Amino acid sequence: MTSAVALLLTILTCLLLLCLVYICVLIYSRLTQPKADQIHDHTYLIIYASQSGHAENYAKHTAEQLQQAGEHCVCINIQDLTADQLKQAQQTLWFVSTYGEGDAPDSAQRFQHQLSQQTLDLSHQTFAILAFGDRRYRNFCAFGQRVQTWLNQQQAQPAFNLVCVDQLVNADLTAWHTQLSQFTQTELKHTATEKVWIDIHLKSRSLLNAGSQGTGLYFLSFQVAQQVEWHAGDIIEIQCANSNQALKSFVNEQSHLNATHLEALRFKNLKNAPNYVLQTTEQSTKQSIESWINHLIDLPIREYSIANIPTHGTLDLIVRQEIGNQGLGLGSGLLTQDLQVDETLRASIRHNPSFHLKMQDTPCIFIGNGSGLAGLMAHLQQRQVWGYQQNWLIFGERQQQYDAICNAELSTLEDAGYLPQLDRVYSRDGQAQSYVQDVIIAKSTQLKNWVEQGATLYICGSLHGMAQGVEQALIEVLGVEGLAQLKQQQRYKRDVY
Ligand SMILES: Cc1cc2nc3c(=O)[nH]c(=O)nc-3n(C[C@H](O)[C@H](O)[C@H](O)COP(=O)(O)O)c2cc1C
């Protein structure tokens, strides 16, 4: 056999193999995608639209519970929802969050721009909506409300009124569970809120941007138990806690509190807490100390992107100090100042599937600013472990002299060939202000090339300024339709705040 024939045979074999892989992927996606004919009269079609995983978690937990109770359920991401599935379903349960400024999550773009522009006869359908949001935003649960309006216009019947959940508070979720249990005639447990708490111990903390015009940016490394697992892109929820010092000064005057009470007060908001002694002057009206503690408000939970992958043996965070009228913010104050090395925090890992990497060797463009480098570093580390080299990082800060954070780590990735493209831009160096969105415009040809090669974009950092500017620049370079396509194909992923 001549070498030319051998070469031809090798090429043909490779092509054949590629075709086989393609067919397998096609069959797999057909099998995993629920078809309209799998939806019959008694099916609950559960649809979720989630940006950072809450709505998705609740949808999946509800589906599990209904299935355990013997009900037939189909649970799908809104991006895969079709008009046929909707027309077929007699009962739909929607779990949807609101993002940006009253916007739908990225995964709901196709629903917004195509499906919900259609007129469907859904008069046979009963629906219920659990809308996730936060009252501190002007457009509270706006997307949930838009879904409700559209379903009403299609003549679907509400099983009960839209339930809006403000920052996952229990009272709102209980209202939903009670009504859903009645509607489905199934006793649904409130399990989705139960978190798996782990203890994390601070091992080291360092200031990354000494001298910066911005507020302090800290790198924290925690020791965790070996079996704790997470994926690049996941989030850690930290239970805010009182420092030993704060607890000591609170209980200074209250000799009736023992060590157990002190521990129970660790997670309670002690600011403006009603005084136990003053409330209980009469013996007959005395509450127990335990019930007094139980009535105190819990301190909130704060969320941070995890900055590394588990194989590194620690759990790392990059935390920006938030400074308000009353000084350092609760979460950032605890993490960057009050918590001492070797002290322990209570935390819970939250999976954030909409910001996960795909295990495939296609290019990735990572864009971010400030503490957003956390989520992007975890991705770069994971891509290195997988051996995927086509990575482009566009990262913005203020001044090169003070804000070139994680330079050593990024140089190591560059030297090892895992960061062939690195654009660090600074907005306050010299006259010309430069932001990450300017790089997108300046390198538009290259960006289009990467996108044509199948690149996925990951954006992590601040919504205002950075993420909004990036979106505008991408529209300029790829067009509205081009960006919409990326969103539909799950190639535009954001963890912005
Ligand atoms: C950047 C950002 C923007 C948000 N915008 C809104 C908003 O306009 N209206 C609202 O009610 N909630 C808003 N929220 C709150 C989310 O809806 C809320 O955190 C919800 O639980 C997220 O659910 P998910 O994890 O399923 O996406 C926003 C949250 C973030 C991080």
The ligand as an SDF file (V2000), in Angstrom:
LIG
                    3D

 31 33  0  0  0  0  0  0  0  0999 V2000
  -27.7920   40.5480   38.7640 C   0  0  0  0  0  0  0  0  0  0  0  0
  -29.1300   40.2150   39.3530 C   0  0  0  0  0  0  0  0  0  0  0  0
  -30.2530   40.9030   38.9200 C   0  0  0  0  0  0  0  0  0  0  0  0
  -31.5250   40.6300   39.4730 C   0  0  0  0  0  0  0  0  0  0  0  0
  -32.6230   41.3290   39.0520 N   0  0  0  0  0  0  0  0  0  0  0  0
  -33.8300   41.1150   39.6210 C   0  0  0  0  0  0  0  0  0  0  0  0
  -34.9870   41.8670   39.2410 C   0  0  0  0  0  0  0  0  0  0  0  0
  -34.9590   42.7380   38.3710 O   0  0  0  0  0  0  0  0  0  0  0  0
  -36.1610   41.5860   39.8630 N   0  0  0  0  0  0  0  0  0  0  0  0
  -36.2750   40.6240   40.8360 C   0  0  0  0  0  0  0  0  0  0  0  0
  -37.3600   40.4260   41.3690 O   0  0  0  0  0  0  0  0  0  0  0  0
  -35.1960   39.9000   41.2210 N   0  0  0  0  0  0  0  0  0  0  0  0
  -33.9750   40.1180   40.6510 C   0  0  0  0  0  0  0  0  0  0  0  0
  -32.8800   39.3880   41.0470 N   0  0  0  0  0  0  0  0  0  0  0  0
  -33.0200   38.3840   42.1170 C   0  0  0  0  0  0  0  0  0  0  0  0
  -33.1640   36.9590   41.5570 C   0  0  0  0  0  0  0  0  0  0  0  0
  -34.3520   36.8080   40.8340 O   0  0  0  0  0  0  0  0  0  0  0  0
  -33.1870   36.0150   42.7540 C   0  0  0  0  0  0  0  0  0  0  0  0
  -31.8970   36.0100   43.3370 O   0  0  0  0  0  0  0  0  0  0  0  0
  -33.6060   34.6150   42.3750 C   0  0  0  0  0  0  0  0  0  0  0  0
  -33.6880   33.8180   43.5440 O   0  0  0  0  0  0  0  0  0  0  0  0
  -32.6340   33.9670   41.3900 C   0  0  0  0  0  0  0  0  0  0  0  0
  -33.1460   32.7010   41.0110 O   0  0  0  0  0  0  0  0  0  0  0  0
  -32.3160   31.7260   40.0130 P   0  0  0  0  0  0  0  0  0  0  0  0
  -31.1320   31.2690   40.8080 O   0  0  0  0  0  0  0  0  0  0  0  0
  -33.2420   30.6130   39.6930 O   0  0  0  0  0  0  0  0  0  0  0  0
  -31.9420   32.5080   38.7970 O   0  0  0  0  0  0  0  0  0  0  0  0
  -31.6390   39.6310   40.4890 C   0  0  0  0  0  0  0  0  0  0  0  0
  -30.4900   38.9410   40.9140 C   0  0  0  0  0  0  0  0  0  0  0  0
  -29.2530   39.2160   40.3510 C   0  0  0  0  0  0  0  0  0  0  0  0
  -28.0310   38.4640   40.8450 C   0  0  0  0  0  0  0  0  0  0  0  0
  1  2  1  0
  2  3  1  0
  2 30  2  0
  3  4  2  0
  4  5  1  0
  4 28  1  0
  5  6  2  0
  6  7  1  0
  6 13  1  0
  7  8  2  0
  7  9  1  0
  9 10  1  0
 10 11  2  0
 10 12  1  0
 12 13  2  0
 13 14  1  0
 14 15  1  0
 14 28  1  0
 15 16  1  0
 16 17  1  0
 16 18  1  0
 18 19  1  0
 18 20  1  0
 20 21  1  0
 20 22  1  0
 22 23  1  0
 23 24  1  0
 24 25  2  0
 24 26  1  0
 24 27  1  0
 28 29  2  0
 29 30  1  0
 30 31  1  0
M  END
$$$$
